[in-house]
Amino acid sequence: MPLPLAWLDGRLLPLAEARISPLDRGFLFGDGAYEVVPVYGGRAYRFDAHLQRLDRSLAEMRMAPPLGRAEWLAIFGKLVHGNGGGDLLLYAQVTRGVEAERFHVPQPATRPTVFACVQKLPVVPAAAIEQGVAAVSAEDIRWSRCDIKSTSLLGNVLMRWLAADAGAAETLLLRGGHMTEASASSAHVVLGGRLVTPPQTNAILPGTTRGVILELAAREGIVSERRSVTEAEMRSADELLIASAGGGIRAVTTLDGLPVGSGAPGPVYRALYAAFKATQREFSTELPA
Ligand SMILES: Cc1ncc(COP(=O)(O)O)c(C=O)c1O
């Protein structure tokens, strides 16, 4: 649940008082981009990577960044400290804004809507770390610009719902016989001790936690490869990992009801998870009061 203080169009205000017009293009067309930034001990994790990705998503939508890094940093600081700090998940949403008339093609002078709020960081249960999580698989029905972190999330919603129907944590997605990612996480396999992650194309989001995993793998001496992963490789992998800002790094230990590898979190997961926990402070940025 979001915490009480939010940011909307230039000011901090009680979330209960935040109002956005129904003519906002974010509402009418899903014409917006967003970021989800973990906050550990009041510090923003991978701040630069998230802001870079937001600016990139906006540029791909032909929008200029509405705010600079220093302005975002100040807003994040106000939101995080104003809501009591600690471990949080910060949502920053930018839409193309409100227009008086409904046209697909945006008007040039429309002012973007900028909204941000925080919620408590969901705690990953100890069982999910020790035993891993269940996932299901499905054909990736989403559009072909999944590299944009768009607020148009209908495809992801429908995909995640399949996991919920099966009592699983995630839905792993397949396009043309290859693993893309999961409904709200990046996806990786371990084959013969090597970490294999699909290449960065328009079919997947440039995951910030994926970047973390690759960096930590290099530090831990785990060989990594960026290449396509076939469905057969996904199903016969020694380990299957999912990663996201909100869920951290998790081992998938059953896929469509069948065990993955040994059916327990493997050595690559355990090494990456330990390194992930150990570097949280190093990889995060202090926020101004
Ligand atoms: C579709 C999709 N892919 C990948 C990710 C992982 O990205 P990140 O690690 O930056 O959270 C997410 C995160 O929400 C996502 O929604």
The ligand as an ORCA input file, in Angstrom:
! r2SCAN-3c Opt
* xyz 0 1
  C       8.670     -6.980    -17.801
  C       9.796     -6.749    -16.852
  N      11.012     -7.228    -17.154
  C      12.055     -7.075    -16.311
  C      11.903     -6.403    -15.118
  C      13.082     -6.257    -14.210
  O      13.595     -4.963    -14.279
  P      14.301     -4.353    -12.996
  O      15.354     -5.322    -12.606
  O      14.858     -3.067    -13.459
  O      13.240     -4.219    -11.959
  C      10.659     -5.866    -14.766
  C      10.497     -5.147    -13.516
  O       9.437     -4.748    -13.122
  C       9.579     -6.038    -15.657
  O       8.370     -5.551    -15.365
*
